[in-house]
Amino acid sequence: QVQLVESGGGLVQAGDSLRLSCAVSGRAFSTYNTGWFRQAPGEEREYVAAIDWSGGQTSYADSVKGRFTISRDGSSNAVLLQMNSLKSEDTGVYYCAARMLGGGTYSSADDYDYWGQGTPVTVSS
């Protein structure tokens, strides 16, 4: 059984930074492709960023490109999302997701097999 546990969310002001972490357990970390999604109140879940199993490929939603960075930490079996220059529109619950098969990056929620419970991020303007 694969488990994903997000942490690092909180309340910040516009322009601040946050780093989210997703601890992955259950199977060999190197076999996962992972992604971050977010869901604002009253909105559908949307893609934020993804990274392949090797850490060599990354992709981002246009809305966060240049501000957010996704990375993998093999020593702690974690996927990180560094968020800089936060805006009020970045507010939402952030979810980590993992996909077992294939390589590359995936931007559709339907492509992922496992999900965490989410960590809330609130950016005040």
trRosetta pair geometry for C-beta under 8 A, 3 or more apart (Angstrom, degrees):
i j d omega theta_ij theta_ji phi_ij phi_ji
1 26 5.3 -107 96 -134 46 129
2 24 7.1 -17 -168 -165 97 87
2 25 7.3 157 -155 85 52 45
2 26 3.9 -163 -104 71 43 151
2 27 5.9 -45 -87 10 95 103
2 32 7.9 132 -144 -91 141 127
2 98 6.1 -119 156 76 145 142
2 100 7.7 -149 -42 -71 154 107
2 113 7.5 71 48 104 144 108
2 114 4.5 -73 93 -88 123 167
3 24 7.4 158 84 -153 54 41
3 25 4.9 -12 58 63 99 93
3 26 5.4 135 9 -41 73 118
3 114 7.7 -120 -92 -180 15 134
4 22 5.6 -9 -167 -175 98 106
4 23 7.2 154 -154 76 44 51
4 24 5.8 -8 -103 -102 75 70
4 96 4.8 -151 173 94 130 112
4 97 7.2 -106 -15 -100 178 23
4 98 6.0 180 -68 -11 129 114
4 114 5.8 139 -14 134 118 106
4 115 6.5 -105 52 158 136 19
4 116 3.6 -101 112 -65 102 91
5 22 7.0 152 73 -157 39 55
5 23 4.7 -14 59 54 96 101
5 25 7.9 10 4 9 105 107
5 116 5.8 162 -92 -136 18 118
5 117 7.3 7 -124 21 59 99
6 9 7.2 43 138 -23 111 109
6 20 6.3 -12 -164 -175 100 108
6 21 7.1 151 -153 84 51 49
6 22 5.1 -22 -95 -99 71 78
6 94 6.5 -176 -171 99 153 89
6 95 6.9 -121 -36 -130 151 34
6 96 5.0 166 -74 -4 103 112
6 116 4.6 123 -20 127 96 153
6 117 6.9 -142 29 59 99 67
6 118 6.1 -18 44 -154 143 11
6 119 4.0 -133 123 -18 115 109
7 20 7.2 158 82 -157 40 63
7 21 5.2 -16 62 62 88 96
7 22 8.0 168 19 -82 66 35
7 23 7.4 26 5 -10 110 103
7 119 5.9 155 -110 -91 16 149
8 18 6.2 132 153 169 97 97
8 19 5.5 -90 -162 98 142 56
8 20 4.2 179 77 -114 130 43
8 21 5.1 117 -28 9 130 78
8 119 6.2 73 54 134 63 162
9 18 7.1 46 -123 174 36 147
9 20 6.4 29 -61 -103 69 102
9 93 7.9 -8 -117 -135 162 54
9 94 6.3 176 -84 32 117 111
9 119 3.4 177 -14 147 123 98
9 120 4.8 134 148 69 147 40
9 121 4.7 -113 -143 -65 96 68
10 18 6.5 -177 43 -120 95 130
10 120 7.8 99 -63 93 16 75
10 121 6.9 10 44 -119 38 60
10 122 7.4 -86 132 37 34 81
11 122 4.6 -15 -109 70 74 110
11 124 6.8 31 -175 -18 93 109
12 16 3.9 -129 173 77 121 142
12 17 7.7 -132 -168 53 161 20
12 18 5.9 -145 -19 -52 150 111
12 86 5.9 71 94 60 127 154
12 121 7.7 -23 20 -165 104 85
12 122 7.4 152 26 85 58 59
12 123 5.7 -20 75 -110 84 68
12 124 7.4 -166 97 21 35 80
13 16 5.2 99 59 -20 66 119
13 86 8.0 131 98 76 34 113
13 123 7.1 71 -177 -163 13 68
13 124 5.4 -45 -111 68 60 89
13 125 7.9 119 -163 -106 70 15
14 86 6.2 -134 -134 97 42 76
14 87 5.9 34 -136 -125 98 40
14 88 5.9 -35 -81 -43 114 77
14 123 5.7 86 -81 167 62 104
14 124 6.8 -106 -23 92 80 44
14 125 4.9 41 -32 -115 135 56
15 85 6.2 -21 -132 -136 45 52
15 86 6.7 -57 19 52 13 68
16 86 5.5 -26 66 32 67 118
16 123 7.5 -167 47 -130 100 93
17 82 7.2 -6 -172 -177 112 80
17 83 6.2 162 -156 91 62 60
17 84 4.7 -11 -106 -107 105 62
17 85 7.6 17 -80 -16 80 38
17 86 6.8 168 -94 -20 30 103
18 83 4.9 -2 60 59 80 111
18 86 6.6 43 5 -59 99 142
18 121 6.4 -177 68 -128 164 117
19 80 6.2 -12 -175 -168 100 105
19 81 7.0 162 -158 81 52 50
19 82 5.1 -14 -109 -105 89 65
19 83 7.0 -176 -85 20 37 73
20 36 7.2 108 86 -123 141 139
20 80 6.9 151 83 -160 56 52
20 81 4.2 -2 56 55 105 102
20 83 6.9 45 -5 -11 98 114
20 94 5.7 -79 -112 107 163 150
20 96 7.9 -173 143 -60 120 106
20 119 6.2 167 -135 66 110 137
20 121 7.6 -68 -68 -64 122 126
21 78 5.1 -17 -167 -172 98 131
21 79 7.5 142 -160 75 49 45
21 80 5.6 -18 -104 -104 68 73
21 81 7.9 -154 -67 23 29 71
22 34 7.0 175 87 -177 144 141
22 36 7.6 -160 -31 -87 139 92
22 78 6.1 145 71 -160 49 71
22 79 4.4 -15 58 58 111 93
22 80 7.6 -156 20 -71 76 30
22 81 7.7 53 -14 -10 104 100
22 96 3.4 125 -118 -104 145 163
22 116 6.1 -133 -138 -33 104 151
23 76 7.3 -75 -115 148 87 94
23 77 6.5 59 -159 100 67 90
23 78 5.3 -34 -94 -98 55 90
24 29 5.7 120 88 -118 121 90
24 32 6.2 -108 -176 20 159 166
24 34 7.2 -106 -67 -87 144 140
24 77 5.1 -122 64 160 81 95
24 78 6.8 167 9 -99 82 33
24 79 6.6 57 -27 -10 119 98
24 96 7.9 -128 -70 143 92 136
24 98 6.2 109 -125 -75 126 145
25 77 6.5 86 -78 126 63 145
27 31 6.1 -56 129 53 114 130
27 32 7.6 129 82 -50 103 101
27 100 7.7 23 76 -119 154 109
28 31 4.8 79 83 -6 97 108
29 32 6.2 -58 -167 19 45 112
29 72 7.8 147 157 -172 115 118
29 74 6.3 158 98 -134 137 67
29 77 4.2 -141 -80 -126 141 88
30 53 5.9 73 172 172 53 100
30 54 7.6 38 -160 -93 88 50
30 74 7.1 26 -73 -124 90 113
31 53 6.0 -28 -164 -139 15 135
31 100 6.3 9 137 -153 105 71
32 53 5.8 148 73 -110 32 86
32 98 4.6 -39 -154 -156 125 111
32 99 6.8 122 -161 60 69 45
32 100 6.6 -43 -105 -101 64 47
33 50 7.0 24 165 180 96 107
33 51 7.2 -167 -159 95 65 48
33 52 5.1 -31 -118 -136 98 50
33 53 5.2 -63 -67 -47 66 77
33 98 7.2 138 74 -159 45 57
33 99 4.5 -25 66 64 98 101
33 100 8.0 -110 23 -29 80 6
33 102 6.6 -43 -5 86 145 82
33 103 6.9 154 -72 -142 128 30
33 104 7.0 8 -125 74 149 46
33 105 6.9 -172 -171 -108 119 40
33 106 6.3 89 127 5 132 108
34 50 6.9 -180 100 -150 43 67
34 51 5.8 -4 63 58 84 87
34 72 7.4 128 37 -90 129 105
34 79 4.6 -116 111 -83 155 161
34 96 6.6 -9 -172 -173 113 92
34 97 6.6 157 -156 84 63 51
34 98 5.0 -24 -101 -101 83 70
34 99 7.3 -172 -79 19 35 73
35 47 7.0 -43 174 -143 131 88
35 48 7.5 144 171 56 84 77
35 49 6.6 -177 -153 96 70 45
35 50 3.8 -23 -101 -101 97 87
35 51 7.4 170 -84 18 52 59
35 96 7.5 156 84 -157 43 50
35 97 4.9 -16 62 61 89 100
35 98 8.0 179 21 -78 68 31
35 99 7.6 34 -2 -8 105 106
35 105 7.3 113 -86 -164 105 83
35 106 6.1 -98 -44 73 141 81
35 107 7.4 171 -136 -104 148 37
35 112 6.4 -114 39 -75 117 133
36 48 4.3 -51 103 68 95 122
36 49 5.0 17 43 51 105 83
36 50 7.4 -156 21 -73 62 50
36 70 6.5 -160 3 -101 118 122
36 79 7.6 -168 -54 129 95 122
36 81 5.0 49 -61 -78 163 145
36 94 6.1 -8 -170 -173 106 102
36 95 7.0 150 -156 80 56 48
36 96 6.0 -29 -100 -100 70 59
36 97 7.5 172 -87 18 21 82
37 45 5.1 35 155 174 129 104
37 46 6.4 167 -162 83 85 31
37 47 5.7 -49 -108 -103 85 37
37 48 5.8 176 -108 1 24 94
37 94 7.4 159 84 -155 41 54
37 95 4.8 -17 65 63 90 101
37 97 6.3 33 -1 -10 110 123
37 109 6.0 41 -88 -91 161 102
38 45 7.1 170 89 -151 25 66
38 46 6.0 -24 64 61 73 82
38 48 5.4 72 -8 -54 100 124
38 90 7.6 -35 160 -169 173 60
38 92 4.1 96 168 94 106 135
38 93 6.6 161 -155 79 67 41
38 94 4.8 -27 -98 -99 91 65
38 95 7.0 173 -87 16 35 76
38 121 7.5 -49 -132 39 127 120
39 43 6.2 -176 -166 84 64 86
39 44 7.0 -88 -127 147 93 24
39 45 4.3 -43 -77 -95 106 68
39 46 7.1 143 -88 11 53 69
39 92 5.3 170 77 -175 30 117
39 93 5.2 -16 58 55 89 92
39 95 7.1 31 -4 -9 101 116
39 118 7.7 -47 34 -125 108 142
40 43 4.2 34 65 29 90 131
40 89 7.8 -45 -83 -164 149 58
40 91 6.0 76 -120 96 99 77
40 92 4.0 -77 -75 -89 58 109
41 92 7.5 -152 -16 -113 57 71
43 46 7.2 -31 141 -20 119 111
43 92 7.5 -63 58 -110 124 125
45 95 7.1 -20 -144 27 125 136
45 109 5.7 66 103 -71 127 152
46 61 7.0 57 148 -101 104 159
47 50 7.4 -33 -165 -34 109 105
47 61 5.3 151 102 -68 84 113
47 107 4.4 39 -146 -168 165 81
47 108 7.3 -48 -67 -75 129 25
47 109 7.3 -142 -70 -48 84 77
48 60 7.4 -30 156 -147 51 69
48 61 5.6 -70 -133 4 28 121
48 64 5.8 32 -162 7 78 157
48 68 6.7 -65 170 121 102 170
48 81 7.2 27 122 -142 135 144
48 94 7.2 -4 -15 -136 161 97
49 58 6.8 -4 -175 -174 102 97
49 59 6.7 173 -152 89 59 51
49 60 4.8 -11 -104 -106 90 71
49 61 6.9 -96 -60 2 59 79
49 64 6.6 -89 -51 89 104 139
49 68 5.8 -140 -44 119 140 127
49 69 8.0 133 -149 -174 165 12
49 70 4.1 179 134 -37 132 131
49 81 6.4 149 51 -122 133 107
50 58 6.9 167 87 -152 52 53
50 59 5.2 0 53 53 94 94
50 70 6.9 134 62 83 6 170
50 105 3.8 132 102 -163 118 100
50 106 5.6 -176 -145 50 161 50
50 107 6.2 -121 -11 -76 136 60
51 55 6.0 9 172 -118 120 49
51 57 6.9 152 -154 87 51 58
51 58 5.0 -14 -100 -102 79 81
51 70 4.8 -154 -41 125 115 119
51 71 6.9 130 -91 -111 161 17
51 72 5.9 -167 123 -39 146 101
51 79 6.7 179 45 -142 128 113
51 105 6.6 -5 -86 -103 12 106
52 55 7.0 -115 71 -27 70 16
52 56 6.3 -38 62 54 118 71
52 57 4.2 43 -1 53 123 103
52 58 7.7 -119 2 -66 76 44
52 103 5.5 36 -157 -172 129 72
52 104 5.5 -30 -94 -106 122 1
52 105 5.6 -91 -54 -60 82 69
53 103 6.4 -85 19 -119 106 73
54 57 7.3 65 59 9 97 81
54 103 7.7 12 -3 -143 105 109
55 71 6.9 39 -146 -159 108 62
55 72 4.4 -115 -89 34 110 121
55 74 7.9 -84 -36 -44 141 103
57 103 7.7 92 26 162 141 91
57 104 6.0 -51 99 -135 158 43
57 105 5.4 -139 127 -31 108 103
58 70 5.5 167 -142 65 119 104
58 71 8.0 -30 -88 -80 139 52
58 105 6.6 91 -151 -78 21 146
59 105 4.2 162 10 108 116 156
59 107 6.6 -80 108 -65 134 106
60 64 5.4 -122 -176 83 112 93
60 65 4.5 142 101 -86 130 75
60 68 6.3 158 -134 73 126 105
60 70 7.4 178 -82 -1 90 111
61 64 5.2 63 65 21 91 97
61 65 7.0 -139 90 -35 41 84
61 107 7.5 130 -76 -143 79 118
62 65 5.6 -37 -141 1 35 121
63 89 7.5 -103 -175 119 128 123
64 67 5.4 -105 -167 62 61 101
64 68 4.0 -3 165 11 118 125
64 83 7.6 -60 -151 -125 119 89
64 90 7.5 95 -97 -109 102 107
65 68 7.6 -50 -80 42 20 86
67 83 6.8 25 139 -159 93 60
67 84 5.2 -144 -168 71 69 77
67 85 4.8 -102 -132 59 112 107
67 86 7.7 139 170 -76 130 40
68 81 6.2 -11 -168 -174 110 90
68 82 6.6 155 -157 83 54 57
68 83 5.1 -10 -106 -105 89 67
68 84 7.2 -175 -79 25 40 70
69 81 7.4 160 80 -156 45 45
69 82 4.4 -4 55 55 96 108
69 84 7.9 29 -1 -1 96 106
70 79 6.9 -3 -169 178 95 96
70 80 7.0 158 -154 85 46 57
70 81 5.5 -14 -100 -103 73 72
70 82 7.9 -158 -71 23 27 72
71 79 7.4 169 87 -158 39 56
71 80 4.9 -13 62 59 87 104
71 82 7.3 23 8 -6 110 105
72 78 7.4 161 -157 89 52 48
72 79 5.6 -28 -103 -105 69 69
72 80 7.4 -177 -87 16 18 82
73 76 4.8 6 116 42 118 97
73 77 7.5 -44 92 18 77 13
73 78 4.6 0 54 61 108 93
73 79 7.7 -165 20 -80 76 23
73 80 6.1 61 -17 -23 108 115
74 77 7.1 24 -158 -75 36 47
79 96 6.2 143 69 -144 123 124
81 94 7.1 -140 65 177 155 144
83 86 5.7 54 141 -80 108 99
83 90 6.8 138 -173 -178 135 149
83 121 7.6 22 60 -145 167 155
86 90 5.0 -108 -157 52 84 149
86 121 7.8 -130 -144 169 139 122
86 123 4.6 -148 146 -113 116 137
87 90 5.1 113 58 -11 68 100
87 123 6.2 89 102 120 22 154
87 125 7.8 20 -170 -91 59 99
88 91 6.0 -17 -180 -16 53 115
88 123 5.1 -152 -104 99 37 100
88 124 7.0 20 -104 -153 94 14
88 125 4.3 -32 -58 -51 130 109
89 123 7.9 -38 34 65 30 130
90 121 6.5 -54 132 120 91 129
90 123 5.1 54 64 -2 97 146
91 121 6.2 -152 -131 105 43 77
91 122 5.3 34 -131 -129 104 48
91 123 5.0 -131 -63 29 85 82
92 120 7.6 -133 128 -143 27 63
92 121 6.3 5 57 58 51 92
93 118 4.2 23 168 177 112 133
93 119 7.0 154 -158 71 70 24
93 120 5.1 -40 -100 -94 73 67
93 121 7.5 154 -104 18 23 72
94 118 6.3 146 71 -153 37 74
94 119 5.5 -26 60 62 93 79
94 120 7.6 155 12 -107 76 16
94 121 5.6 41 -18 -7 114 117
95 115 5.8 -7 179 -163 122 101
95 116 5.8 177 -156 62 70 86
95 117 7.9 -147 -119 94 88 15
95 118 4.7 -39 -81 -91 80 84
96 115 7.3 148 84 -155 52 51
96 116 4.4 41 51 5 92 129
97 109 7.0 -165 -77 -137 169 68
97 112 3.7 5 163 -170 125 162
97 113 8.0 135 -180 44 90 42
97 114 6.6 155 -158 84 59 54
97 115 5.1 -17 -103 -100 83 71
97 116 7.4 -121 -68 7 46 78
98 112 6.4 107 62 -158 24 101
98 113 6.5 -50 95 58 71 85
98 114 4.5 -11 55 61 97 107
98 115 8.0 -162 20 -68 71 33
99 102 6.8 -30 135 53 122 103
99 106 5.9 48 -8 25 158 149
99 111 5.8 -19 -94 139 145 84
99 112 4.9 -99 -63 -115 91 58
99 113 5.6 117 -118 2 52 91
99 114 7.9 -168 -69 25 34 78
100 113 5.7 -15 -5 23 96 150
100 114 8.0 76 -41 -4 93 109
102 106 7.9 79 95 -55 132 123
106 111 3.9 -130 179 105 140 151
106 112 6.8 167 99 -57 135 80
107 111 7.8 60 48 22 31 138
108 111 4.7 98 73 -11 90 103
109 112 6.1 -59 -165 27 46 110
112 115 6.7 92 123 -68 126 84
116 119 7.9 -12 122 -21 131 84
